């Protein structure tokens, strides 16, 4: 919120949106190799593999959530801070 307010108060020259958004999207859609076989289009076999996975909730909770960065990049574009 504070970053958005600063963006509104003083627009500044910032790097292009495209490379930043591409990197964030790649990070969001990345799948760990051990889960790659169990995700994707739904099939009964994939559902069974996913159900059999041993998931570590601490590991999942520690995972970065880059969606906030993508939201901020989008707001910056809409407010005219980024080109």
Buried (B, 14 or more C-beta within 10 A) or exposed (E): EEEBEEBEEEEEEBEEBEEBBEBBEEBEEEEEEEEEEBEEEEEEEBEEBBEEEEEEEEEEEEEEEBEEBBEBBEBBBEEEBBE
